[in-house]
Amino acid sequence: MSTKRIGILAAMPEELEQLKKVVTNQTSFPRGEAFTFTTGELHSKPVVFAAANVGMVFAGSAATTMIGEFGACAIIFTGVAGGLREGQQIGDVVVGQTVVNYEMDCRSFTYPWDPSYKLHLGELPFVNWRFFEADPSLLKLALEAPVPEGLRVTAGLVASGSIFLDTAKKQGMYESVWKPLGEPLCAEMENAAVAQICRAYSVPYVSLRALSDLLTGDAAADFHEFCIKVADTLIPIVQYVVEKYIIPSA
């Protein structure tokens, strides 16, 4: 498809229910057993959206297909995450200023041509990518989007991995993982993969996460209770970013 579109990704279909209600001229394209990509228009802008399913492999694959087949020239990821800081509240929004894969650990590997170089937690060897930066214009739009009074929106570091983190795990990983990474605001299971693919293809990217569980409390219970409710708070931000983002002409 030659049309340039803004891509919108989430992990779970439920996180896109409110988006489906406002996108017009929808056409769906099933791909294999796991994916369905839907094209349409939002604020007169061509878009493509999909639920990637949970996890980094699915997310990276969905992002690649969006870019290669459906012309995504920018990607917004929207969904929920677990808070990692004291004082956070369920429903708080974290805009990913940077994203890191906390499970990427090649610290024991040494470059034969440069033994003095020490890889860090989260750093990809050979390309030496570690922290994936949000596109400045998408980040600015996400942070200036109108939100309901009292909703807290913060930009910062988001950590991605393939573990559903209960409270004990989140607290127990502080010294070994969160502190070496620079104390991320939240953790989830997809963003770093999408950010890595977007960097590989030079596609602008930003992530939006609403907190469904916190550093204290039962993460599993909190997640099921609040997931859809807090995910819905992100859709107006997504709409604002799509409306204001200028799709490049070339």
ABEGO torsion letter per residue (X at the ends): XABBBBBBBBABAAAAAAAAAABBGBBBBBBEAABBBBBEBBGGBBBBBBBAEBEAAAAAAAAAAAAAAAGBABBBBBEBBBBABBGBBBGBBBBBABBBBAABBAAABBBAABAABBBBBGBBBGAGBABBBBBAAAAAAAAABBBBBGBBBBBEBBBBBABBBBAAAAAAAAAAAAAAAGGBABBBAAAAAAAAAAAAAGBBBBBBBBBABBABEBAAAAAAAAAAAAAAAAAAAAAAAAAABBBBAX
